[in-house]
Amino acid sequence: MPKLKSNRAAAKRFKATKTGRIKYKKAYLRHLNSSKSRARKRHLRKPAMLGKTETQQVHALLPYARHHS
C-alpha cells in the first residue's frame, strides 16, 4: 500500500505530542500589538492544545502524527 500524504498546511501549523494531543500556536500576536496588554501578549506566546473534536480532524490531515485510536 502506498504511503499516505500529510496535509502540508496542517503539518506546518500543528505538532503532535507523545500522548497524541495536538499543540498549536495561538493567533493575534502578529501585528497591532501596541494596543494589547503585556499580560495578553504573554499568554498568547504560550502554545495551546486542541480539543477532542479538532484533534480528530487534525489527525485525519496528519496520518503519521502520533495518535491513539
N, C-alpha and C positions, 0 to 999 in steps of 0.2 A: 504494500500500500504506500502511495507517495506521502511525502512529508506535508503537513498542513502549513499554510501560511499564516503568520501573525498579522493582524491589522497594524500597520506601521504607525498610524496616528495614535492608536491606543498604546502601543509599545513605548512611544516617546513620552507619554503622559502618566502612565501608571507603572508601579513596580509591585510585585508580589512579595509578601513576607514569607518567612519559613513556614508559618502556620497556615498560609493560604489567604490571608487578608490582603486587601489591595490598598496601597499607600499612594497618595497623590499630593500635589502642591496646591495650596489654596489660591483663589483668584483675588483680584482687586488690589494688587500690590505693584502694578506696573507703572502707573502714572497718576497724576493729580494727588500725590502723596502729602503735599504740604498741608492740605485741609484735613487729613486724617490724624487721629491722636496717636501718640507714641505707643500707647498700650495696644491700640487696634493693629498697628503695623507689626508690633512684636508678636501678637497672636497669629497674624496672617503668615508669619515666617515659618511657623511650625507645620510639619506635614500632618495630613489628616487621613483617616481611614474611611473607606466606603462602607455603606450599609449593606445589609444582606442582599437586597434585590439588585442593587447596582453591581455588587460583587459578582453575581451570577452572569450579568450581562457582559462585564469586562472579561470574565473567564472564557466566555464564548468567543471574544475577539482575540484573546491570547491563549491559544490552545496549549502552549508549553509552560505557562506560568504554573507555579505550584498550586494545586488545589485538591481539596479532599471532597470527593463526590458523595 
